[in-house]
C-alpha cells in the first residue's frame, strides 16, 4: 500500500527472510510544510542497504503528517531503530512542572545544577563575555557537548527555528506510544555527524557546503558515494552502506531526503557499536544525542 501524495522511491522490498530488519531515519519539517522525509534501510546480517525513500510528506485534509509517518512505520515488518534529525527533548525550564519557580540558583533540577557548574568553569575569551547557559532554551547535552571545540556552536534547542520541531518530535513519540509502543525515537545531529565523517573520510568542506544552493547536490552526492564506495568498504567497512547510483541521485536531490538518510545511517552505525557512549546522567535520562565514536570507527578499520 502506498500513501497518496507521498513520493515513494524504492530500490528493494522486504524479503521473506526472518533475519532481515529495518532501520528508519526521519527528517521532520515544520508542521505546515510538506517537506518531511523518511528513509528506510534494510539490515541482513552485517549488510546494510538502502530500501525506501518517502518524501514531501505533509498534511492533507484531516490527515496530519504525523499520522502519515506512523502509517509508514506500520508498513515495516521489523523495525530495529528509528532516528530523527532534530531535538526530541526539551530544556529543563520548558519541561518543568513545578507550580512555583525557585530561580535558577535555587533550582533542585539536577540538569540545571550541572549547567550552572559548567557555566562557572567556562573560560572567557579575551575581553568578550560568553553568552550565559540558559536552561530555558538549552538542554544539558547542548551545554556539555554542543558548544565545545569539537563541533562548534550548536543552535539552542528552543530557538525560533527548532522549538516547533521539538514539539513535533515529542508529539510523534507520544503518538507512537499509542500504536507502536516498541519504537523509541533517538536523536542525531546531521551537521555534527558530517563533521565527524569529514575527519574520517577527508571531507573538510562537507558541513559548510552540503546545503549550498549551487553546489549542494554535488556535495551531497559525493558524501553518499563515499559511504557506499569501495574505499570505505576497505578502509572503514563499519561505515559502509549499499546505495545504487540511481538512489544516490534521489537521496541527494533534497536536503530533507539527505537528512533522513543520514539519520538512518546513524541508526545502522549505532547498531554496529560505533555510537558514542552515554555519560552516566544520560543513561537514566532523556536528551542524549547519538553521534559517531570516531575512535571506534578507526579501530574497526583493517
TORPALUM-22751 format. One record per residue (C-alpha): residue number from 1; residue in three letters; y, x, z. Coordinates in nm, 3 decimals, padded with zeros to 5 digits, m for minus. Each point is the difference from the previous one (the first is absolute). Layout:
BEGIN
i aa north east up
NUM ALA Y X Z
...
END
This chain:
BEGIN
i aa north east up
1 UNK 00.000 00.000 00.000
2 UNK 00.340 00.139 m00.093
3 UNK 00.328 m00.109 00.148
4 UNK 00.257 m00.169 m00.225
5 UNK 00.322 00.192 m00.050
6 UNK m00.153 00.318 00.142
7 UNK m00.048 00.280 m00.247
8 UNK m00.350 00.138 00.060
9 UNK m00.130 00.320 m00.156
10 UNK m00.359 00.102 00.069
11 UNK m00.188 00.310 m00.099
12 UNK m00.327 m00.121 00.154
13 UNK m00.143 m00.284 00.208
14 UNK m00.207 00.031 00.314
15 UNK m00.364 00.060 m00.064
16 UNK m00.293 m00.146 00.181
17 UNK m00.066 00.316 00.196
18 UNK 00.014 m00.056 00.373
19 UNK 00.130 00.357 00.044
20 UNK 00.328 m00.076 m00.175
21 UNK 00.310 m00.090 00.197
22 UNK 00.370 m00.038 m00.071
23 UNK 00.323 00.136 00.141
24 UNK 00.332 m00.167 m00.068
25 UNK 00.358 00.123 m00.024
26 UNK 00.290 m00.245 00.021
27 UNK 00.363 00.042 m00.095
28 UNK 00.207 m00.271 00.165
29 UNK 00.329 m00.094 m00.163
30 UNK 00.274 m00.223 00.134
31 UNK m00.102 m00.362 00.071
32 UNK 00.190 m00.135 m00.301
33 UNK m00.095 00.271 m00.249
34 UNK m00.301 m00.018 m00.231
35 UNK m00.081 00.367 00.039
36 UNK m00.282 00.024 00.254
37 UNK m00.305 00.186 m00.130
38 UNK m00.362 00.044 00.109
39 UNK m00.233 00.281 m00.109
40 UNK m00.374 m00.002 00.062
41 UNK m00.216 00.313 m00.004
42 UNK m00.378 m00.010 00.019
43 UNK m00.207 00.241 00.204
44 UNK m00.359 00.085 m00.080
45 UNK m00.138 00.271 00.224
46 UNK 00.250 00.288 m00.041
47 UNK 00.158 m00.126 m00.321
48 UNK 00.330 m00.192 m00.009
49 UNK 00.112 m00.177 m00.315
50 UNK 00.296 m00.217 m00.098
51 UNK m00.112 m00.360 m00.039
52 UNK 00.282 m00.255 m00.020
53 UNK 00.376 m00.037 m00.010
54 UNK 00.168 m00.329 00.089
55 UNK 00.373 00.020 m00.054
56 UNK 00.317 m00.210 m00.017
57 UNK m00.125 m00.212 00.289
58 UNK 00.259 m00.247 00.123
59 UNK 00.037 m00.352 00.127
60 UNK m00.073 m00.287 m00.238
61 UNK 00.086 m00.353 00.113
62 UNK m00.143 m00.054 00.346
63 UNK m00.238 00.298 m00.031
64 UNK 00.162 00.297 00.173
65 UNK m00.078 00.357 m00.097
66 UNK m00.174 00.065 00.334
67 UNK m00.249 m00.274 m00.081
68 UNK m00.059 00.149 m00.341
69 UNK m00.067 00.345 00.148
70 UNK m00.244 m00.157 00.246
71 UNK m00.175 m00.174 m00.289
72 UNK m00.036 00.334 m00.180
73 UNK m00.156 00.157 00.309
74 UNK m00.244 m00.290 00.019
75 UNK m00.130 00.105 m00.342
76 UNK m00.115 00.334 00.136
77 UNK m00.368 m00.008 00.108
78 UNK 00.034 00.288 00.246
79 UNK 00.334 00.142 00.116
80 UNK m00.009 00.328 00.191
81 UNK 00.373 00.047 00.048
82 UNK 00.341 m00.144 m00.091
83 UNK 00.317 00.210 00.000
84 UNK 00.359 m00.112 m00.056
85 UNK 00.303 00.211 m00.097
86 UNK 00.249 m00.135 00.255
87 UNK 00.026 m00.012 00.381
88 UNK m00.240 m00.246 00.163
89 UNK 00.140 00.025 00.353
90 UNK 00.340 m00.059 00.157
91 UNK 00.235 00.215 00.209
92 UNK m00.040 m00.042 00.378
93 UNK 00.315 m00.211 00.043
94 UNK m00.093 m00.234 m00.284
95 UNK m00.352 m00.045 00.138
96 UNK 00.121 m00.047 00.359
97 UNK m00.065 m00.336 00.168
98 UNK 00.177 00.069 00.331
99 UNK 00.238 m00.284 00.092
100 UNK 00.264 00.249 00.120
101 UNK 00.073 00.343 m00.149
102 UNK 00.031 00.268 00.270
103 UNK 00.164 00.245 m00.243
104 UNK m00.156 00.296 m00.174
105 UNK 00.021 00.238 00.298
106 UNK m00.170 m00.245 00.238
107 UNK m00.250 m00.139 m00.252
108 UNK m00.362 00.018 00.112
109 UNK m00.140 00.005 m00.354
110 UNK m00.198 00.323 m00.047
111 UNK 00.114 00.040 m00.362
112 UNK 00.366 m00.027 00.102
113 UNK m00.050 00.257 00.275
114 UNK m00.167 00.241 m00.243
115 UNK 00.284 m00.046 m00.248
116 UNK 00.254 00.083 00.273
117 UNK m00.197 00.316 00.079
118 UNK 00.005 00.100 m00.368
119 UNK 00.374 m00.072 m00.015
120 UNK 00.069 00.239 00.287
121 UNK m00.194 00.281 m00.168
122 UNK 00.153 m00.030 m00.346
123 UNK 00.201 00.302 m00.111
124 UNK 00.359 m00.038 m00.111
125 UNK 00.095 00.152 m00.335
126 UNK 00.328 00.187 00.019
127 UNK 00.284 m00.228 00.102
128 UNK m00.162 m00.312 m00.144
129 UNK m00.141 m00.263 00.229
130 UNK m00.337 m00.140 m00.093
131 UNK m00.022 m00.378 m00.025
132 UNK m00.169 m00.123 00.319
133 UNK m00.352 m00.140 m00.013
134 UNK 00.041 m00.376 00.025
135 UNK m00.304 m00.204 00.113
136 UNK 00.159 m00.304 m00.166
137 UNK m00.066 00.133 m00.350
138 UNK m00.242 00.293 00.047
139 UNK m00.362 00.005 00.108
140 UNK m00.153 00.276 00.208
141 UNK m00.183 00.140 m00.305
142 UNK 00.330 00.015 m00.189
143 UNK 00.155 00.201 00.283
144 UNK m00.299 00.232 00.046
145 UNK m00.101 00.070 m00.359
146 UNK 00.237 m00.165 m00.247
147 UNK 00.312 00.203 00.076
148 UNK m00.138 00.352 00.008
149 UNK m00.002 00.298 m00.232
150 UNK m00.332 m00.086 m00.168
151 UNK 00.101 m00.325 m00.168
152 UNK 00.378 m00.026 00.025
153 UNK 00.202 m00.289 00.138
154 UNK m00.186 m00.332 m00.002
155 UNK 00.190 m00.323 m00.061
156 UNK 00.011 m00.202 00.325
157 UNK m00.281 m00.255 00.021
158 UNK 00.241 m00.285 00.061
159 UNK 00.259 00.091 m00.263
160 UNK 00.144 m00.266 m00.229
161 UNK m00.249 00.108 m00.267
162 UNK m00.315 00.019 00.210
163 UNK 00.039 m00.273 00.265
164 UNK m00.100 m00.283 m00.241
165 UNK m00.308 00.200 m00.103
166 UNK m00.102 00.053 00.363
167 UNK 00.016 m00.377 00.051
168 UNK m00.209 m00.050 m00.318
169 UNK m00.265 00.250 00.112
170 UNK m00.023 m00.152 00.349
171 UNK m00.026 m00.350 m00.147
172 UNK m00.269 00.110 m00.246
173 UNK m00.202 00.153 00.285
174 UNK 00.019 m00.324 00.198
175 UNK m00.106 m00.195 m00.309
176 UNK m00.297 00.232 m00.048
177 UNK m00.112 m00.054 00.359
178 UNK m00.049 m00.367 m00.079
179 UNK m00.218 00.046 m00.310
180 UNK m00.115 00.363 m00.012
181 UNK 00.011 00.117 00.363
182 UNK m00.198 00.316 m00.075
183 UNK 00.289 00.141 m00.210
184 UNK 00.254 00.202 00.196
185 UNK 00.295 00.129 m00.200
186 UNK 00.082 00.368 00.024
187 UNK 00.324 00.168 m00.098
188 UNK 00.087 00.299 m00.214
189 UNK 00.327 00.136 m00.134
190 UNK m00.010 00.085 m00.371
191 UNK 00.293 00.247 m00.017
192 UNK m00.143 00.192 00.297
193 UNK m00.346 m00.010 m00.159
194 UNK 00.139 00.137 m00.328
195 UNK 00.173 00.277 00.194
196 UNK m00.337 00.102 00.143
197 UNK m00.179 m00.025 m00.335
198 UNK 00.273 00.208 m00.160
199 UNK m00.078 00.284 00.240
200 UNK m00.371 m00.015 m00.078
201 UNK 00.026 m00.059 m00.375
202 UNK 00.320 00.193 m00.079
203 UNK 00.218 m00.305 m00.069
204 UNK 00.335 00.110 00.139
205 UNK 00.213 m00.269 m00.171
206 UNK m00.227 m00.298 00.052
207 UNK 00.189 m00.163 00.288
208 UNK 00.342 00.031 m00.160
209 UNK m00.102 m00.109 m00.348
210 UNK m00.275 m00.261 00.010
211 UNK 00.249 m00.289 00.018
212 UNK 00.231 00.143 m00.268
213 UNK 00.084 m00.253 m00.273
214 UNK m00.029 00.246 m00.289
215 UNK m00.273 00.236 00.114
216 UNK m00.176 m00.202 00.270
217 UNK m00.279 m00.132 m00.220
218 UNK m00.096 00.346 m00.124
219 UNK 00.005 00.142 00.351
220 UNK m00.207 m00.285 00.144
221 UNK m00.251 00.046 m00.282
222 UNK m00.007 00.373 00.076
223 UNK m00.078 m00.064 00.366
224 UNK m00.280 m00.243 m00.085
225 UNK m00.139 00.243 m00.259
226 UNK m00.007 00.274 00.263
227 UNK m00.195 m00.218 00.243
228 UNK m00.267 m00.071 m00.262
229 UNK 00.005 00.340 m00.171
230 UNK m00.282 00.252 m00.016
231 UNK 00.223 00.248 00.179
232 UNK 00.012 m00.226 00.307
233 UNK m00.374 m00.065 m00.027
234 UNK m00.057 00.375 00.021
235 UNK 00.285 00.106 00.228
236 UNK 00.034 m00.297 00.239
237 UNK m00.293 m00.235 m00.076
238 UNK 00.071 m00.209 00.308
239 UNK 00.318 m00.126 m00.169
240 UNK m00.169 m00.095 m00.327
241 UNK 00.015 m00.363 m00.117
242 UNK m00.120 m00.107 m00.345
243 UNK 00.262 m00.168 m00.220
244 UNK m00.029 m00.052 m00.375
245 UNK 00.286 00.110 m00.228
246 UNK 00.079 m00.362 m00.080
247 UNK 00.011 m00.090 00.369
248 UNK 00.230 00.295 00.073
249 UNK 00.257 m00.153 m00.236
250 UNK m00.042 m00.340 00.168
251 UNK 00.041 00.137 00.352
252 UNK 00.294 00.221 m00.097
253 UNK 00.170 m00.290 m00.178
254 UNK 00.195 m00.108 00.309
255 UNK 00.095 00.147 00.336
256 UNK m00.159 m00.304 00.167
257 UNK m00.343 00.051 m00.160
258 UNK 00.019 00.372 00.071
259 UNK 00.079 m00.064 00.367
260 UNK m00.295 m00.237 00.029
261 UNK m00.230 00.263 m00.152
262 UNK 00.122 00.272 00.237
263 UNK m00.063 m00.234 00.295
264 UNK m00.355 m00.061 m00.126
265 UNK m00.047 00.374 m00.052
266 UNK 00.101 00.063 00.362
267 UNK m00.267 m00.252 00.103
268 UNK m00.260 00.207 m00.187
269 UNK 00.124 00.328 00.144
270 UNK 00.000 m00.145 00.350
271 UNK m00.365 m00.104 m00.041
272 UNK m00.078 00.354 m00.115
273 UNK 00.138 00.139 00.327
274 UNK 00.321 00.139 m00.150
275 UNK 00.249 m00.205 00.203
276 UNK 00.207 00.149 00.278
277 UNK m00.134 m00.068 00.349
278 UNK 00.173 m00.256 00.220
279 UNK 00.172 00.133 00.310
280 UNK m00.124 m00.147 00.331
281 UNK 00.275 m00.263 00.026
282 UNK m00.070 m00.140 m00.346
283 UNK m00.374 m00.016 00.054
284 UNK 00.065 m00.303 00.220
285 UNK 00.324 m00.132 m00.152
286 UNK 00.112 m00.113 m00.345
287 UNK 00.257 00.185 m00.206
288 UNK m00.200 00.295 m00.136
289 UNK 00.064 00.108 m00.360
290 UNK m00.299 00.149 m00.183
291 UNK 00.076 00.312 m00.203
292 UNK m00.203 00.297 m00.115
293 UNK m00.114 00.277 00.227
294 UNK 00.089 00.279 m00.243
295 UNK m00.207 00.249 00.196
296 UNK m00.308 m00.221 m00.036
297 UNK 00.061 m00.034 m00.375
298 UNK 00.021 00.377 m00.042
299 UNK m00.303 00.054 00.222
300 UNK m00.204 m00.239 m00.216
301 UNK 00.078 00.201 m00.313
302 UNK m00.276 00.231 m00.125
END
